[in-house]
Amino acid sequence: MHQEIRFCTAADGTSIAYATIGDGPPLVKAPHWLTHLEYEAESVLWRHWLQELSRDHQFLRLDQRGCGLSDRNVDNLSFEAYVSDLETVVDAAGFERFPLFGASQGGAVAIEYAFRHPERVTQLVLFGAFAHLPRSSSLAERGALDTLIREGWGRDDPAYRHILTSRFMPTASQEEWQSFNHLQRVSTTGEIVVRTLAANAAIDVTARLARLSVPTLVLHSVDDQLVPFSAGRTLAAMIPNARLVPLESPNHWLLAGEPAWQTFLSEVRAFLDAGSGDEKAATAQPTTMAGLSPREIEVIRLVAAGRSNPEIAKELFITRNTVQNHVSSILIKTNLANRAQAAVYATEHGLV
């Protein structure tokens, strides 16, 4: 199993490591914590994921800032930085359109990216993900856990790291537990873990869900000990036309030998295969709405709602120049003269 590891530089100068493995159309995994590109290729916990997800795709994943081969001594560990790093990596890899896979914390990153760039994401797969992580402990318990992590994370004795291992995969074998304990230690430091947990607790992409326009598959372990099944159910309920697949497992990270892993694979493959067929059909036939891209449709809706270019830029997290380029493209494609006519066009076509 050969992978190619490369590096790119984020907007704030942070070095981000990413790897591609396999051939075929791209499949991108959003970043999340506790990863190490080199170690994962040999890990009993990751090997089956890499083998299967790269079987029919060029599978791209990255080490989140603070983890693995990416820079660890960074000032900015924030959700916004994670999303920006994903934008930087897919641009560096040269990927234009691709399915996006988000697991655990990476699910929220994938949701935000798909919201900002619907023209680039063909499908969204969310596993063990959440829009907002419900508080499961008191401030006192949170502080105690932070102290244990800071003091014991790097020690030879894995007792402190067992706290997370037992919640990530309660049915794991001794070998799998040892592998995850080692991954925790080599992937990052206790201080980064504490800061990452704080950043994760602040994530909330709930407002994005109803506005997603990407075909979405949600998979979640029914007895997940880390992120409750209700979080996956919320995603499927709020994302338009999303489908929920319950997995009979207590594990937050699926193990190679459990039946839920095979269910996961069959569902994801069927979903991605159906999407690739839709993509080919869309390429072969004229598109509706005068050939407007998903992002242009988003822009024309906001134009019809009376938003100015600065307001649209702020709402879609893009620059004013980008908004102006989209508006110009819309007018050319629809053969309209101005924004007022574009607003009428959007209304007539049921976009408002």
C-alpha positions in Angstrom: 0.0 0.0 0.0 1.9 3.0 -1.3 1.1 6.6 -0.4 2.6 9.9 -1.5 3.0 12.5 1.3 3.3 16.1 0.4 3.3 19.5 2.2 1.6 22.8 1.6 1.5 26.1 3.5 -1.6 27.5 5.1 -2.5 31.1 5.0 -0.9 31.8 8.4 2.4 30.0 7.4 1.5 26.6 9.1 2.9 23.6 7.2 0.2 21.1 6.5 1.0 17.5 5.5 -1.3 15.6 3.2 -1.2 12.2 1.5 -2.8 10.5 -1.5 -3.2 6.8 -1.9 -4.8 4.8 -4.7 -5.9 5.6 -8.2 -9.2 6.8 -9.8 -11.5 9.7 -9.1 -10.7 11.7 -5.9 -12.2 11.1 -2.5 -11.2 13.7 0.2 -11.3 13.2 4.0 -11.7 16.3 6.1 -9.2 16.8 8.9 -9.7 15.7 12.5 -7.4 15.2 15.5 -5.3 12.2 16.4 -3.9 11.3 13.0 -0.4 10.6 11.7 -0.1 9.9 8.0 2.9 7.6 8.3 1.8 5.6 11.4 -1.7 5.1 10.1 -0.4 3.1 7.0 0.9 0.5 9.4 -1.8 0.6 12.1 -4.2 -2.2 12.6 -6.9 0.5 13.3 -6.3 2.4 10.1 -5.1 -0.1 7.5 -8.5 -1.4 6.5 -9.8 2.1 6.1 -7.0 3.1 3.8 -7.2 -0.1 1.8 -11.0 0.0 1.2 -11.4 3.8 0.7 -8.6 3.9 -1.8 -9.8 0.8 -3.7 -11.8 2.8 -6.3 -10.5 6.3 -5.5 -7.5 8.5 -5.1 -8.0 8.9 -1.4 -6.7 12.2 0.1 -6.3 12.9 3.8 -4.4 15.4 5.8 -2.9 15.7 9.3 -4.8 18.4 11.1 -2.5 21.3 12.3 -1.0 20.3 15.6 -1.1 16.6 14.7 1.1 14.1 12.9 3.4 15.5 10.3 1.8 18.9 10.2 3.3 21.7 12.3 2.6 21.2 16.0 3.8 24.4 17.5 0.9 26.6 16.2 -0.9 29.5 17.8 -4.2 29.1 15.9 -6.1 25.9 16.7 -9.6 26.8 15.7 -12.4 25.5 13.6 -11.9 28.3 11.1 -8.3 27.3 10.7 -9.3 23.6 10.1 -11.7 24.6 7.4 -9.1 26.9 5.8 -6.5 24.2 5.9 -8.8 21.8 4.0 -9.3 24.5 1.4 -5.6 24.9 1.0 -4.9 21.2 0.7 -7.5 20.4 -2.0 -6.3 23.4 -4.0 -2.7 22.2 -3.6 -3.7 18.7 -4.7 -5.4 20.2 -7.8 -8.8 18.6 -7.0 -11.8 20.5 -8.6 -14.8 18.3 -7.8 -14.9 15.5 -5.3 -16.9 13.6 -2.7 -16.1 14.7 0.8 -15.9 12.4 3.8 -16.1 13.8 7.3 -15.7 11.6 10.4 -16.2 12.7 14.0 -15.0 16.3 14.4 -14.1 16.2 10.7 -17.8 16.0 9.9 -18.4 19.6 11.0 -15.4 20.7 8.9 -16.8 18.8 5.9 -20.2 20.4 6.4 -18.7 23.9 6.6 -16.6 23.3 3.5 -19.6 21.9 1.5 -21.6 25.0 2.5 -18.9 27.4 1.3 -18.1 25.4 -1.8 -21.1 23.5 -3.1 -19.8 23.7 -6.6 -16.8 21.5 -5.7 -18.4 18.9 -3.4 -20.3 16.2 -5.4 -21.4 14.2 -2.3 -21.0 14.4 1.5 -20.4 11.3 3.7 -20.7 11.9 7.4 -19.7 9.2 9.9 -19.9 9.6 13.7 -20.2 13.3 13.1 -22.0 16.2 14.8 -23.1 19.7 14.2 -22.6 20.7 17.8 -21.1 18.4 20.5 -23.5 18.3 23.5 -21.8 18.9 26.8 -21.4 15.6 28.6 -19.5 16.6 31.7 -19.3 19.4 34.2 -16.7 22.1 34.2 -15.0 20.4 37.2 -14.9 17.1 35.3 -13.6 18.9 32.2 -10.8 20.6 34.2 -9.8 17.3 35.9 -9.6 15.6 32.5 -7.5 18.4 31.1 -5.1 18.0 34.0 -4.8 14.3 33.5 -4.1 14.7 29.8 -1.5 17.4 30.3 0.3 15.4 32.9 0.1 11.9 31.6 -0.3 12.0 27.8 3.4 11.5 26.9 4.2 8.9 29.6 5.2 5.3 28.8 2.4 4.1 31.0 -0.8 4.3 28.8 -3.2 4.5 31.7 -4.0 8.2 31.1 -4.6 7.6 27.4 -6.9 4.7 28.2 -9.5 7.3 29.2 -10.1 8.1 25.5 -9.3 4.7 24.1 -12.1 3.1 26.2 -14.6 5.6 24.7 -13.4 5.5 21.1 -13.6 1.7 20.8 -14.9 -0.2 23.8 -15.0 -3.6 22.0 -11.4 -3.4 20.6 -8.9 -6.2 21.1 -5.8 -5.8 23.2 -3.8 -5.3 20.0 -6.2 -2.6 18.8 -6.1 -0.8 22.2 -2.3 -0.8 22.2 -2.3 0.6 18.6 -4.7 3.4 19.5 -2.7 4.2 22.7 0.4 4.5 20.6 -1.3 6.6 17.9 -2.4 9.1 20.6 1.2 9.4 21.8 2.9 9.8 18.5 0.2 12.0 16.9 0.4 15.0 19.2 1.1 16.3 22.7 -1.1 16.6 25.8 -1.3 20.4 25.5 -2.5 20.2 21.9 -5.1 17.6 22.9 -6.5 20.0 25.6 -6.6 22.9 23.2 -8.2 20.7 20.5 -10.9 19.5 22.8 -11.7 23.1 23.7 -11.9 24.0 20.0 -14.2 21.0 19.3 -16.5 22.1 22.2 -17.0 25.4 20.5 -18.0 24.0 17.1 -21.5 24.6 15.9 -22.6 24.3 12.3 -26.2 23.8 13.0 -27.2 26.9 11.0 -25.6 25.4 7.9 -27.5 22.2 7.8 -30.8 23.3 6.2 -28.9 25.2 3.6 -26.7 22.4 2.3 -27.4 21.5 -1.3 -25.1 18.4 -1.5 -26.4 14.8 -1.6 -25.6 13.5 1.9 -25.2 10.1 3.5 -25.1 10.0 7.4 -23.8 6.9 9.1 -23.6 6.6 12.9 -23.0 3.8 15.4 -26.2 3.3 17.4 -24.3 2.9 20.8 -21.4 5.3 20.1 -19.8 6.0 23.4 -18.1 9.3 22.3 -20.6 11.0 20.0 -24.2 10.0 20.7 -26.4 8.6 18.0 -28.8 11.5 18.5 -26.1 13.8 16.9 -26.2 11.7 13.7 -30.0 11.7 13.7 -30.0 15.5 14.0 -27.7 15.8 10.9 -30.0 13.5 8.8 -33.1 15.3 10.0 -31.9 18.8 9.2 -29.9 18.3 6.0 -32.2 18.3 3.0 -32.8 14.8 1.6 -30.0 13.2 3.7 -30.3 9.5 4.5 -29.4 8.0 7.8 -27.8 4.6 8.2 -27.7 3.3 11.8 -24.7 1.0 12.4 -24.9 -1.7 15.1 -21.8 -0.9 17.0 -20.7 0.8 20.2 -17.5 2.0 18.6 -16.8 5.5 17.5 -14.1 4.1 15.1 -15.2 1.0 13.2 -12.9 -2.1 13.6 -12.1 -4.4 10.7 -13.7 -7.5 12.2 -17.1 -6.1 13.2 -20.2 -6.5 11.0 -20.9 -2.8 11.1 -17.7 -2.2 9.0 -19.1 -4.2 6.1 -22.4 -2.4 6.4 -20.5 0.9 6.3 -18.5 -0.1 3.2 -21.5 -1.4 1.2 -23.6 1.8 1.9 -20.8 4.2 1.2 -19.8 2.4 -2.1 -23.4 2.3 -3.3 -23.8 6.0 -2.5 -20.6 7.1 -4.2 -21.3 4.9 -7.2 -24.7 6.4 -7.6 -23.2 9.9 -7.4 -20.6 9.2 -10.0 -23.4 8.1 -12.4 -25.3 11.4 -11.7 -22.1 13.4 -12.3 -21.5 11.7 -15.7 -25.1 12.3 -16.7 -24.9 16.0 -15.7 -21.8 16.4 -17.8 -23.3 14.7 -20.8 -26.6 16.6 -20.8 -27.4 20.3 -20.8 -28.0 21.6 -17.2 -31.1 23.4 -16.1 -31.1 27.0 -15.0 -29.1 28.3 -17.9 -26.1 26.2 -16.8 -25.7 28.0 -13.5 -23.4 26.4 -11.0 -24.6 25.5 -7.5 -22.7 28.5 -6.1 -24.2 30.8 -8.8 -27.7 29.6 -7.8 -26.8 30.5 -4.2 -25.7 34.0 -5.2 -28.7 34.7 -7.4 -31.0 33.7 -4.6 -29.4 36.2 -2.4 -29.5 38.9 -5.1 -33.2 38.2 -5.4 -33.5 38.6 -1.6 -32.1 42.1 -1.9 -28.6 41.4 -0.6 -25.7 43.7 -1.6 -22.4 42.2 -2.8 -20.7 42.9 0.6 -23.6 41.1 2.4 -23.5 38.2 0.0 -19.7 37.9 0.5 -20.2 37.9 4.3 -23.0 35.3 4.2 -21.1 32.9 1.9 -17.7 33.5 3.3 -16.2 34.6 0.0 -14.6 37.8 -1.2 -16.5 40.7 -2.8 -14.6 40.3 -6.0 -15.7 36.6 -6.1 -19.3 37.7 -5.6 -18.9 40.2 -8.5 -17.4 37.6 -10.7 -20.4 35.2 -9.9 -22.9 38.0 -10.6 -21.2 38.8 -14.0 -21.2 35.1 -14.9 -24.9 34.8 -14.0 -25.9 37.8 -16.2 -23.9 36.4 -19.1 -25.3 32.9 -18.8 -28.9 34.1 -18.4 -28.6 36.9 -21.0 -29.9 39.4 -18.5 -28.9 43.1 -18.3 -28.8 43.8 -14.5 -29.4 42.6 -11.0 -33.1 43.6 -11.1 -33.7 41.3 -14.0 -31.7 38.5 -12.3 -34.0 38.9 -9.2 -37.1 38.5 -11.5 -35.4 35.5 -13.2 -34.8 33.8 -9.8 -38.4 34.3 -8.7 -39.8 33.0 -12.0 -37.7 29.8 -11.6 -38.8 29.2 -8.0 -35.5 30.0 -6.4 -37.0 32.5 -3.9 
